[in-house]
Amino acid sequence: MSKRRGALAALLVVAAAALLAGCGGGGSDNNSGGSGDKVSGNVSVMGIWVGEEQKSFQAVLDAFKDQQPDVTVKYNPVGDNLPTVLSTAVAGGNPPDVAAIAQPGLMTQFVDSNKLKPLTFAHDDAVSNSASRSSTSARSTGRFTA
């Protein structure tokens, strides 16, 4: 697995766990970061979280940094402008590595225009470290993508 793919896989597992924890519901105390492999690289993340939510997400990123000190994560908090900012970044050929998209229609647009990349390499870790609802987009599109 390349350094970038390894870093992305590890971050996806941590981010998925954080997102699901933020959605409420019970869960286990398992906070595994995936396979335990140390990885390195850079990962860019675009999300809606600003203010207090951004502070909470930053705590997740800080915990990830503790587990994976050789990975640099750059978070771009775009708030409610995510659809516009992300679409512009994608159209300009400079999309983030990870984007937290809560709009199924926007996700479908990116799928239909082949702008998402398969995450097959991270599927098992993401599913084993999160609730079944995290794979909703994979079921609706037939692909595990980002």
Residue pairs with C-beta under 8 A, 6 or more apart in sequence:
1 9
1 121
3 39
3 40
3 41
4 41
4 42
4 43
4 97
5 121
5 122
6 37
6 39
6 40
6 41
7 39
7 40
7 41
7 42
7 43
7 68
7 71
8 41
8 43
8 97
8 98
8 119
8 122
9 34
9 39
9 119
9 121
9 122
9 125
9 126
10 33
10 34
10 37
10 39
10 64
10 67
10 68
10 71
11 43
11 45
11 64
11 68
11 71
11 73
11 98
12 98
12 119
12 122
12 125
12 126
12 146
13 32
13 33
13 34
13 122
13 125
13 126
13 129
13 130
14 33
14 60
14 63
14 64
14 67
15 45
15 60
15 98
15 100
16 126
16 129
16 130
16 134
17 31
17 129
17 130
18 57
18 60
19 100
19 134
20 27
20 130
20 131
20 133
20 134
21 27
22 53
22 56
23 133
25 131
27 131
30 129
31 63
32 129
33 64
33 67
33 68
34 125
34 129
35 125
38 68
38 70
39 68
39 70
39 71
40 68
40 70
40 71
41 70
41 71
41 72
42 71
42 72
42 73
42 74
43 71
43 72
43 73
43 74
43 97
43 98
44 73
44 74
44 76
44 96
44 97
44 98
45 61
45 73
45 74
45 75
45 76
45 96
45 97
45 98
45 99
45 100
46 75
46 76
46 78
46 82
46 85
46 86
46 89
46 96
46 98
46 99
46 100
47 57
47 75
47 76
47 77
47 78
47 82
47 99
47 100
48 77
48 78
48 79
48 80
48 82
48 100
48 102
49 56
49 57
49 77
49 100
50 77
50 79
54 75
54 77
57 75
58 75
61 73
61 75
64 71
64 73
65 71
65 73
76 85
76 96
78 85
78 86
82 99
82 100
82 101
83 103
83 106
86 95
86 96
86 99
86 101
86 106
87 106
89 95
89 96
90 110
90 115
95 115
97 146
98 146
99 146
101 107
101 110
104 137
104 140
107 116
107 137
107 141
108 141
110 116
111 141
111 143
111 145
116 143
116 145
116 146
117 145
117 146
118 143
118 144
118 145
119 126
119 144
119 145
119 146
120 144
122 144
123 138
123 144
126 134
126 135
126 144
127 134
127 135
135 144
137 145
138 144
138 145
